[in-house]
Amino acid sequence: MSADASAPAKKIAVKNPVVDLDGDEMTRIIWQKIKDQLILPYLDIEIKYYDLGMESRDNTNDQITLDAAEAIKKYKVGIKCATITPDSARVKEFNLKQKWKSPNGTIRNALNGTVFREPIFIDNVPRFIPAWKKPIIIARHAFGDQYKSTDFEVNGPGKYEVSFTPEGASEATMRKTVYDFKGPGVGLGMFNTKESITAFAHACFKMAIDRKMPLYLGTKSTVISTYDAYWDKIFINLYESEYKGEFEKLGIWYEHRLVDDMVAQLVKMEGGLILALGNMLGDIISDLVAQGCGSLALMSSVLVAKGDSPGEFIYESEAAHGTVTRHFRQHQQGKPTSTNPIASIYAWTRGLIHRAQLDGTPELETFAQNLETACIESVKNGVMTKDLAISIHGSKAGAETYVTTDEYLAEVARRLAKLQAASN
């Protein structure tokens, strides 16, 4: 059954727009198929479209990425396809003007948001860490730290110092020696702000309440005794002053742990928790959790930022993986691919769920949940892409164990039509 043939006679009216951020390579191809087969047949929706493909970013000197971030601030919901962050080889391949920054990093810094990454559990996809029975949500503070640091190389002996000069002052009021170099080496200086860490903490506490999960903060405050302890202080003060009562009503809790102890305990826990981490640790451990749960392609990713009004939050959902270059090369040769589209579909569903909650449209939220169910039920009934077939059957997975991307999307569309018909 085609998606067009199964489309409802009446579409769901979406009250306010969503911002659609298009991407690159194979995920861009799949992105359009998702919209054509699974979204637009069911929704009467205004889409504010921004092409964040590599060529478009280069042609606009990356202004389109900043414009997209402003649109997300305005409309409160962004839905993003995977994009390329160019290295030297990509600069040459696309004949780019320069090595443009990561669109994800630009948008995260513009929104001052927190990235929440959560594995998508499917019963018949084995977990490499079998103790995990419930989702583990990694909250990554996507601002500052190593990703906005200043680093440099030194050629010989010398003193590496840092200083701070207050605004309006003529001289530094603080100066510290980091290291006396006796020979060549490297240096690194990084920062964060009270405003950004506080916004991160609010987003984490809100997510814990929404999901009714305990929240842990992981730092190395015993070693980085000022920088990391600053995070601990902000979190505990907010918890005691604003969130403790609601946490206790829900039977959940907040706890700070040293990150090495937290990671060691994590592999023995059953899951069902939120772990708040700094920028680099959040990046690394979210990939560990994704792979530990079966596949990097089974991971949802949502950027949450505080809006202008009290209690208002902005969401930008995205696929947590890259642009699948290898499959794109096959596609360019006219060959069918078996690329997993689930994370890209979840980018749409998670964004639409937030749109529904902002607008008070439960029928839209039900549609998004039905689409997620259609994805999961397809895999549970043996219709899956090659990556999941290998995860289940190992290297012996033959062609009979998996389908192409188009075949998987057709199965999801068929199941979605049935679920929507039952919901109406």
N, C-alpha and C positions, 0 to 999 in steps of 0.2 A: 504494500500500500504506500503510495507516495505521500509526502508531507502535505502537498496541495490538496490531494483528494480527501485527506483526513481533517483538514482545517475546519474549525467551528464556523457555523453560520454567522455568529456574532462574536466579535473580538472583545477582549477585556480592555476597557478604557483606562489608560494610565494617566493620572491627573497632571503630573509634572514631568519635565524632560529628564533623560539621563545623558551623560556625556560618554560617547563612544570613542575610545582611543585605539586606532588601528595600529598594526605592528608590521612585522617583517617575516619573510620567507614562508616556511610551511605553516606556521601558526596563523599567518595572514590569510592563507588559502582556506584553512579550516574555519577561521573567524567568520568569513563571509558565508560559508556553508551553514554554520550554526545560526546566524541571523536569518538566512533564507528559509531554512527547514524547521527550526525549533522556536524561534522568537517571533518574527514578523507575522507568520500565519495566525498567531494567537493574540497578539497585542496590538492595540491602537496606541502607539507610543511615539512621542516626538524624540528624535535622537539628534543630539548636538555632536556632529562628527568632526574629529580631528585626526588627520593622517600623521601618525608618528613614525611612519616608515623612514628608513635611513635617508632616502633621497629627499623626502619632504623636509626633514629636519635640516639637512644640508642646504637646501634651497632657501630656507627661511632663517638661516644662521641660528637655528634651534629656538627661534622665537615661538614657533608653534607649540613647543613643549610648555613654555611659560604660559602661553594663552590657554592651553588645555588645563593647566593647574588652576588658573583663574576661573575657568568655566566650572570646574569641579567645586570650587569654593561657592560659586553662585548657585548651582543647582543641587549641591549636596551629595550627588551620586556620580561616580566615575566608574567605567568598566573598561579595563585595559587589556589589550592583546600583548603578547611577548614581543620585545623589541631587541635590536642589536645594540650593544655598546661597542663601538669600533675600537679595534686595536690597529697596529700598524698595517697588518695585512688587509684589514677591511678598508682602511683609508685608501690603500692602493686599488683594491677591488672596485670600490664605488667612486673613485676619483674625488674624494671628499676634500673640502677646504681645510679641515683640521680634524683632530681626534676629539669628536664631540663627547660630552659627559653622558653618563648613564641617564636615560629619561626617568627611570625609577628614582634615582637619587635626586634629580632635579625636582620632581613632583613631591617626593617625601620632604625635602627641605622647604619647599614652598608652602606645603600644608602643615608642616611641623607635626607629622603624624607618627603613629605607632603601627608597625606591621605585625599582624597576627596570622601565623601560619598553623594550619591544622590538617593532619592527615585524614584522608577519606577512607573509612573502613569498609571493606567488602568481605563478607564472610569467607568466601572461597579463595581469596588472595592471601597466601601465607605471610605471616609476619616474621621477619628475621630475628626480632626480639619477641619471643612468644609470651613473655610475661605481660606485654601490653594488651590489655583487654578493652580499654577505654581511650578516647582521644587525648592526646597531649598537645596543648596549644602553646606555641612558642611566641611570646611577645618580644619583638625586636625593636629597640629604640633606634629608629632610622634617622638619626641626626647626629652630626658631629663625630667625636671620637676619631678612630683611625681613618674613616672615610672622608673626613674634611680636615685631616691633619696636614702639617707642613713637615716634610722630610727632606733630608739633604745628605750629601756625601762630603766628607772632609779629606784633604789630601795628606795631612801630616799633623804634627803636634799642635795643640792649641786648646783653648778653654771654651767649652760650650756652656752658655749662660741663658737664662730666661729672665725677663724683667716685666714689670707691670707699671704703666704710667696712667694714673687716673685721668679721666677727661677733664681738661682745663688746667691740668698741672704741667709744669715745665720739665719736671724730672721724675724719674721712676721712684716709686715708693717701696718697691719690692724688687729684689734682684737675687737670684739663686744660681749657684753653679750646679750644672747637671753632671758634667764630667770633664776631667782634664785629660785630653787625648795625648797619648805618647806617640801616636802614629796614625795612619789612615783609619777611617771608620765611617759610621753613619749615625745620624741623629734624627729624632722624631719629636715633634711637639703637637699636642692635641688639646681639645677643649670641649666643654659643654656648658649649658646655661641652666640656671635655676628655672626659668620659664619653660624650657623645653623638657627638662626632667619632670617637672610638676605636671605638665600636660600628658606626658607618658604615664605617670602614675595614675592620673585620673582615668585615662583610657583603660588601663589594666584593671583598676578596681571596678569600672563599669562593666567590662567584659566578664569579670568574675561573677558579678551579680546577675548579668543577663544569662550566663550559662550555668549559674549555680555551681561553680567549681572553686576550690581553694586556689589561692594565689601565692606563688613563691617568687622572691626576688633573689637572683644569684649574683654575687659580687665577690671580689677578692680584697675585701676591706682590711684584712689583716696585713696585707703586703702593700697595697695602694691605699695607705691609711687616711689620706685626705680626699682624693678623687672619688674612690668607690664608697667611702663612708658618707660622702655627701648625698649619694643616691639613697642609702639606707636611711639617713636622717629625714629626707623629704618623704619617702614612702611611709615610714612609721608615724610621722606627724600627721599626714593626711588620713591615714587609717584611723588613728585615735580620735581625730577631730571630726571626721565626716562619714566614715564608712563602717566603723566597728559594729555599731548597732544593727545595721542592715545585714552585715555578714553573719552576726550571731543569730539573727532571726532565721536565716537560711541554713544554718548549721554548717557554714563554711568558715575558713580562716585565712589569715595572711601570716606569712612567715618569711624572714630573711635567713638565707643560708649561704655559706661559702660555696662558690660555684663548683669547686672541685668535688666537694662532698655531695653537692646537689646532683651533679652528673653521675657520680658513682651510685647514688641511691636511685636515680631515674631508671636505670636499666633493670632494677629489681621491682620497681613499682608497677601497679596494674594500669596506671594512667589516670585519666579523669582529673586533670589539673592544668593550671596555667603557669608557665614559667617565664618571668620577666628578665630580660638580659640586655646588655649593652649592644652596640651596633655590630661589632665583629663576632662576638660570641653568639648573638642571635642569628646571624647569617650562617655560621658554621653548624650550630646545634639544630637549627630548623632542617637543614639537609640531612643530618644524622637521624632525626626523628622520622623524616619522610622515608628514607631508605629502610630504616628499621621497621617501618610499618608495611613495607612491601614494594614500593615504587616511588621514585621521584615525581612521576606523573600523577600520583594520587595525593595531591596536596593543594588545599585551597589557601589563598593569601588575600588578606584584607587590610588595607591601610585605614586606620581610624584617627581622625583629627577633631579637635574641639572647634565648634562653629563660633559665630559671633554672639549668639544668644545663649543665656544660661541653660545648661542641659542639652544644648544642640550639638550633634556630632555629624561629621562629614565622613563618608565612606568612599574608598576607591578599591575595587576588587580587581584581581589580576590572576593570570596563570603564573604559578610559582616556578615554572621551568623556562628554558630558552626557546629559540626559534626553530629548532630541529633542522639544522642545516643539511645534514646527511640525507634526510628524507626529501628535503626541498630539491636537492640535486637529482634525485630519482624522479620527482614530479616534473622537473624541467625536461627530462628525457622521455616524458610521456608514460612513465611506469606508475602503476598503482602503488600506494603506500599503505602501511598499517600503522599510522601514527595515532597515538592515544589522545583523543580530544577532551577527556573528562575534565581536566583542570581548566581548560578554556570555557567549557560549558558552565562549570561552577563559578567562574568569574562573572558570568551573566546572572546566574541564579542568586548569588550572594548580594550582588548589586541591586537586583530587583527586589529581593526581600527587604533590604533597607529602604528602598523607594516605597514599598508597600507600607512599611511601618511608619515612615514619615507622613505619608498621605492618608493613612487609615483606610487602606483598600485590601481587605483580607483575601479577596478573590485573586489578587495578583500574587500575594504570598503563597497561596495554595498552588497556583500555577508553577511557581518557582520550585516549591517542594515536590510537586509531581514530576517536574523535569529531572530533579536529582534522583528521585526514586526510579525513574525510567532508566537512567544511567546505571544505577547499581543493580537493578533487577536484570538488565541485559547481561551484565557480567556474571551474575549469580546463576543465570540460565545458560552459560557457556558461550555467549556471543561477546567476544572481546578482541582487542588488538594484540599484536604479536608480543609486546613487552609484558603484558599480563599473562599471556599463555606461557611464556618462558618462565615467569615467576612461579606459575602453578606446576608446569610439567617439566621444567628444567630445560637443558640444552637439547633434549630429544623432542621438544615441541615441534610437530610437523605442521604443514600448511593446513591440515584438516582441523587444527586446534584454534585457529584464529581467523579473523576476517579483515578486510580492508577498512580503511577509515570510512569510506562511503557506505559500506555495508553496515558498519557499526552505527553510524548516524541514522541510517534508514530504520534499524531496529529500535533505536531510541525514539525516533519519531512515531513509529507504530505503537509503542508502549505509551508514549505521552498522550497520543490521541485517545486511547482507551481510558487512561486515568482522568483526563479532562472531561471526557463524556460522562464518567461516573461521578465526577465532582459537580456537574451542572444539574 
